[in-house]
């Protein structure tokens, strides 16, 4: 085999390998909107924690603290959703070719 053909074959095989690795990563990657949702929930937590309600013994009647608690639980559920989506065992099986 000539040097040019061998080099072309190696480049082609490397390209197929890189494409395969990329496809595998895409196939199991969680929806990027989960990252967006997590960032928005994190921002909501920070904004609520920064909110001030001077005067009352219990700021905002305790509702702010409950909202922060619930949002932290939402972040935990988002993390679980991402982990589920990224697990290859949870992906639909491809039908066998006949």
PyMOL commands that place a pseudoatom at each C-alpha (Angstrom):
pseudoatom trace, name=CA, resn=UNK, resi=1, chain=A, elem=C, hetatm=0, pos=[0.000, 0.000, 0.000]
pseudoatom trace, name=CA, resn=UNK, resi=2, chain=A, elem=C, hetatm=0, pos=[1.386, 3.377, -0.888]
pseudoatom trace, name=CA, resn=UNK, resi=3, chain=A, elem=C, hetatm=0, pos=[2.222, 5.932, 1.782]
pseudoatom trace, name=CA, resn=UNK, resi=4, chain=A, elem=C, hetatm=0, pos=[-0.519, 8.309, 0.558]
pseudoatom trace, name=CA, resn=UNK, resi=5, chain=A, elem=C, hetatm=0, pos=[-3.215, 5.607, 0.701]
pseudoatom trace, name=CA, resn=UNK, resi=6, chain=A, elem=C, hetatm=0, pos=[-2.081, 4.510, 4.164]
pseudoatom trace, name=CA, resn=UNK, resi=7, chain=A, elem=C, hetatm=0, pos=[-2.134, 8.084, 5.459]
pseudoatom trace, name=CA, resn=UNK, resi=8, chain=A, elem=C, hetatm=0, pos=[-5.587, 8.680, 3.928]
pseudoatom trace, name=CA, resn=UNK, resi=9, chain=A, elem=C, hetatm=0, pos=[-6.888, 5.502, 5.537]
pseudoatom trace, name=CA, resn=UNK, resi=10, chain=A, elem=C, hetatm=0, pos=[-5.550, 6.530, 8.948]
pseudoatom trace, name=CA, resn=UNK, resi=11, chain=A, elem=C, hetatm=0, pos=[-7.100, 9.994, 8.652]
pseudoatom trace, name=CA, resn=UNK, resi=12, chain=A, elem=C, hetatm=0, pos=[-10.437, 8.483, 7.619]
pseudoatom trace, name=CA, resn=UNK, resi=13, chain=A, elem=C, hetatm=0, pos=[-10.388, 6.005, 10.530]
pseudoatom trace, name=CA, resn=UNK, resi=14, chain=A, elem=C, hetatm=0, pos=[-9.518, 8.779, 12.975]
pseudoatom trace, name=CA, resn=UNK, resi=15, chain=A, elem=C, hetatm=0, pos=[-12.421, 10.853, 11.634]
pseudoatom trace, name=CA, resn=UNK, resi=16, chain=A, elem=C, hetatm=0, pos=[-14.827, 7.949, 12.049]
pseudoatom trace, name=CA, resn=UNK, resi=17, chain=A, elem=C, hetatm=0, pos=[-13.575, 7.428, 15.614]
pseudoatom trace, name=CA, resn=UNK, resi=18, chain=A, elem=C, hetatm=0, pos=[-14.040, 11.066, 16.533]
pseudoatom trace, name=CA, resn=UNK, resi=19, chain=A, elem=C, hetatm=0, pos=[-17.503, 11.144, 14.931]
pseudoatom trace, name=CA, resn=UNK, resi=20, chain=A, elem=C, hetatm=0, pos=[-18.487, 7.979, 16.813]
pseudoatom trace, name=CA, resn=UNK, resi=21, chain=A, elem=C, hetatm=0, pos=[-17.313, 9.405, 20.125]
pseudoatom trace, name=CA, resn=UNK, resi=22, chain=A, elem=C, hetatm=0, pos=[-19.225, 12.627, 19.440]
pseudoatom trace, name=CA, resn=UNK, resi=23, chain=A, elem=C, hetatm=0, pos=[-22.391, 10.748, 18.511]
pseudoatom trace, name=CA, resn=UNK, resi=24, chain=A, elem=C, hetatm=0, pos=[-22.191, 8.603, 21.652]
pseudoatom trace, name=CA, resn=UNK, resi=25, chain=A, elem=C, hetatm=0, pos=[-21.843, 11.720, 23.778]
pseudoatom trace, name=CA, resn=UNK, resi=26, chain=A, elem=C, hetatm=0, pos=[-24.810, 13.362, 22.107]
pseudoatom trace, name=CA, resn=UNK, resi=27, chain=A, elem=C, hetatm=0, pos=[-26.963, 10.261, 22.346]
pseudoatom trace, name=CA, resn=UNK, resi=28, chain=A, elem=C, hetatm=0, pos=[-26.819, 10.198, 26.130]
pseudoatom trace, name=CA, resn=UNK, resi=29, chain=A, elem=C, hetatm=0, pos=[-26.492, 13.882, 26.983]
pseudoatom trace, name=CA, resn=UNK, resi=30, chain=A, elem=C, hetatm=0, pos=[-29.300, 15.334, 29.047]
pseudoatom trace, name=CA, resn=UNK, resi=31, chain=A, elem=C, hetatm=0, pos=[-31.345, 18.117, 27.496]
pseudoatom trace, name=CA, resn=UNK, resi=32, chain=A, elem=C, hetatm=0, pos=[-29.358, 21.358, 27.953]
pseudoatom trace, name=CA, resn=UNK, resi=33, chain=A, elem=C, hetatm=0, pos=[-32.564, 23.067, 29.074]
pseudoatom trace, name=CA, resn=UNK, resi=34, chain=A, elem=C, hetatm=0, pos=[-32.132, 21.195, 32.366]
pseudoatom trace, name=CA, resn=UNK, resi=35, chain=A, elem=C, hetatm=0, pos=[-28.939, 23.212, 32.906]
pseudoatom trace, name=CA, resn=UNK, resi=36, chain=A, elem=C, hetatm=0, pos=[-30.864, 26.381, 32.073]
pseudoatom trace, name=CA, resn=UNK, resi=37, chain=A, elem=C, hetatm=0, pos=[-33.622, 25.463, 34.531]
pseudoatom trace, name=CA, resn=UNK, resi=38, chain=A, elem=C, hetatm=0, pos=[-31.073, 24.702, 37.257]
pseudoatom trace, name=CA, resn=UNK, resi=39, chain=A, elem=C, hetatm=0, pos=[-29.355, 28.059, 36.727]
pseudoatom trace, name=CA, resn=UNK, resi=40, chain=A, elem=C, hetatm=0, pos=[-32.679, 29.891, 36.910]
pseudoatom trace, name=CA, resn=UNK, resi=41, chain=A, elem=C, hetatm=0, pos=[-33.697, 28.087, 40.093]
pseudoatom trace, name=CA, resn=UNK, resi=42, chain=A, elem=C, hetatm=0, pos=[-30.298, 28.884, 41.628]
pseudoatom trace, name=CA, resn=UNK, resi=43, chain=A, elem=C, hetatm=0, pos=[-30.767, 32.558, 40.736]
pseudoatom trace, name=CA, resn=UNK, resi=44, chain=A, elem=C, hetatm=0, pos=[-34.259, 32.539, 42.265]
pseudoatom trace, name=CA, resn=UNK, resi=45, chain=A, elem=C, hetatm=0, pos=[-32.819, 31.143, 45.511]
pseudoatom trace, name=CA, resn=UNK, resi=46, chain=A, elem=C, hetatm=0, pos=[-30.183, 33.886, 45.631]
pseudoatom trace, name=CA, resn=UNK, resi=47, chain=A, elem=C, hetatm=0, pos=[-32.732, 36.626, 44.937]
pseudoatom trace, name=CA, resn=UNK, resi=48, chain=A, elem=C, hetatm=0, pos=[-35.115, 35.315, 47.607]
pseudoatom trace, name=CA, resn=UNK, resi=49, chain=A, elem=C, hetatm=0, pos=[-32.318, 35.055, 50.153]
pseudoatom trace, name=CA, resn=UNK, resi=50, chain=A, elem=C, hetatm=0, pos=[-31.293, 38.653, 49.413]
pseudoatom trace, name=CA, resn=UNK, resi=51, chain=A, elem=C, hetatm=0, pos=[-34.850, 39.981, 49.803]
pseudoatom trace, name=CA, resn=UNK, resi=52, chain=A, elem=C, hetatm=0, pos=[-35.376, 42.034, 52.944]
pseudoatom trace, name=CA, resn=UNK, resi=53, chain=A, elem=C, hetatm=0, pos=[-38.513, 42.425, 55.024]
pseudoatom trace, name=CA, resn=UNK, resi=54, chain=A, elem=C, hetatm=0, pos=[-37.438, 44.478, 58.036]
pseudoatom trace, name=CA, resn=UNK, resi=55, chain=A, elem=C, hetatm=0, pos=[-39.597, 44.587, 61.080]
pseudoatom trace, name=CA, resn=UNK, resi=56, chain=A, elem=C, hetatm=0, pos=[-41.513, 41.343, 61.441]
pseudoatom trace, name=CA, resn=UNK, resi=57, chain=A, elem=C, hetatm=0, pos=[-40.133, 38.610, 63.682]
pseudoatom trace, name=CA, resn=UNK, resi=58, chain=A, elem=C, hetatm=0, pos=[-40.425, 36.096, 60.881]
pseudoatom trace, name=CA, resn=UNK, resi=59, chain=A, elem=C, hetatm=0, pos=[-39.468, 37.715, 57.556]
pseudoatom trace, name=CA, resn=UNK, resi=60, chain=A, elem=C, hetatm=0, pos=[-42.184, 37.320, 54.931]
pseudoatom trace, name=CA, resn=UNK, resi=61, chain=A, elem=C, hetatm=0, pos=[-44.216, 35.226, 57.341]
pseudoatom trace, name=CA, resn=UNK, resi=62, chain=A, elem=C, hetatm=0, pos=[-41.908, 32.251, 56.759]
pseudoatom trace, name=CA, resn=UNK, resi=63, chain=A, elem=C, hetatm=0, pos=[-43.041, 31.932, 53.155]
pseudoatom trace, name=CA, resn=UNK, resi=64, chain=A, elem=C, hetatm=0, pos=[-39.672, 33.023, 51.753]
pseudoatom trace, name=CA, resn=UNK, resi=65, chain=A, elem=C, hetatm=0, pos=[-37.898, 30.292, 53.723]
pseudoatom trace, name=CA, resn=UNK, resi=66, chain=A, elem=C, hetatm=0, pos=[-40.421, 27.719, 52.488]
pseudoatom trace, name=CA, resn=UNK, resi=67, chain=A, elem=C, hetatm=0, pos=[-39.924, 28.892, 48.884]
pseudoatom trace, name=CA, resn=UNK, resi=68, chain=A, elem=C, hetatm=0, pos=[-36.128, 28.609, 49.245]
pseudoatom trace, name=CA, resn=UNK, resi=69, chain=A, elem=C, hetatm=0, pos=[-36.522, 25.116, 50.689]
pseudoatom trace, name=CA, resn=UNK, resi=70, chain=A, elem=C, hetatm=0, pos=[-38.799, 24.039, 47.850]
pseudoatom trace, name=CA, resn=UNK, resi=71, chain=A, elem=C, hetatm=0, pos=[-36.456, 25.496, 45.225]
pseudoatom trace, name=CA, resn=UNK, resi=72, chain=A, elem=C, hetatm=0, pos=[-33.520, 23.594, 46.719]
pseudoatom trace, name=CA, resn=UNK, resi=73, chain=A, elem=C, hetatm=0, pos=[-35.586, 20.415, 46.432]
pseudoatom trace, name=CA, resn=UNK, resi=74, chain=A, elem=C, hetatm=0, pos=[-36.318, 21.341, 42.798]
pseudoatom trace, name=CA, resn=UNK, resi=75, chain=A, elem=C, hetatm=0, pos=[-32.572, 21.625, 42.111]
pseudoatom trace, name=CA, resn=UNK, resi=76, chain=A, elem=C, hetatm=0, pos=[-32.076, 18.147, 43.567]
pseudoatom trace, name=CA, resn=UNK, resi=77, chain=A, elem=C, hetatm=0, pos=[-34.796, 16.772, 41.273]
pseudoatom trace, name=CA, resn=UNK, resi=78, chain=A, elem=C, hetatm=0, pos=[-33.225, 18.496, 38.247]
pseudoatom trace, name=CA, resn=UNK, resi=79, chain=A, elem=C, hetatm=0, pos=[-29.900, 16.844, 39.102]
pseudoatom trace, name=CA, resn=UNK, resi=80, chain=A, elem=C, hetatm=0, pos=[-31.640, 13.463, 39.318]
pseudoatom trace, name=CA, resn=UNK, resi=81, chain=A, elem=C, hetatm=0, pos=[-33.336, 14.061, 35.951]
pseudoatom trace, name=CA, resn=UNK, resi=82, chain=A, elem=C, hetatm=0, pos=[-29.961, 14.843, 34.352]
pseudoatom trace, name=CA, resn=UNK, resi=83, chain=A, elem=C, hetatm=0, pos=[-28.375, 11.736, 35.872]
pseudoatom trace, name=CA, resn=UNK, resi=84, chain=A, elem=C, hetatm=0, pos=[-31.273, 9.614, 34.621]
pseudoatom trace, name=CA, resn=UNK, resi=85, chain=A, elem=C, hetatm=0, pos=[-31.032, 11.043, 31.103]
pseudoatom trace, name=CA, resn=UNK, resi=86, chain=A, elem=C, hetatm=0, pos=[-27.259, 10.531, 31.004]
pseudoatom trace, name=CA, resn=UNK, resi=87, chain=A, elem=C, hetatm=0, pos=[-27.476, 6.853, 31.998]
pseudoatom trace, name=CA, resn=UNK, resi=88, chain=A, elem=C, hetatm=0, pos=[-27.243, 4.651, 28.888]
pseudoatom trace, name=CA, resn=UNK, resi=89, chain=A, elem=C, hetatm=0, pos=[-29.415, 1.977, 30.568]
pseudoatom trace, name=CA, resn=UNK, resi=90, chain=A, elem=C, hetatm=0, pos=[-32.347, 4.407, 30.488]
pseudoatom trace, name=CA, resn=UNK, resi=91, chain=A, elem=C, hetatm=0, pos=[-32.139, 5.050, 26.753]
pseudoatom trace, name=CA, resn=UNK, resi=92, chain=A, elem=C, hetatm=0, pos=[-34.636, 3.400, 24.420]
pseudoatom trace, name=CA, resn=UNK, resi=93, chain=A, elem=C, hetatm=0, pos=[-33.317, 0.277, 22.780]
pseudoatom trace, name=CA, resn=UNK, resi=94, chain=A, elem=C, hetatm=0, pos=[-32.790, 0.365, 19.035]
pseudoatom trace, name=CA, resn=UNK, resi=95, chain=A, elem=C, hetatm=0, pos=[-34.810, -2.222, 17.111]
pseudoatom trace, name=CA, resn=UNK, resi=96, chain=A, elem=C, hetatm=0, pos=[-32.787, -5.055, 15.637]
pseudoatom trace, name=CA, resn=UNK, resi=97, chain=A, elem=C, hetatm=0, pos=[-32.305, -4.995, 11.884]
pseudoatom trace, name=CA, resn=UNK, resi=98, chain=A, elem=C, hetatm=0, pos=[-33.937, -7.841, 10.046]
for i in range(1, 98): cmd.bond("trace and resi %d" % i, "trace and resi %d" % (i + 1))
show_as sticks, trace
zoom trace
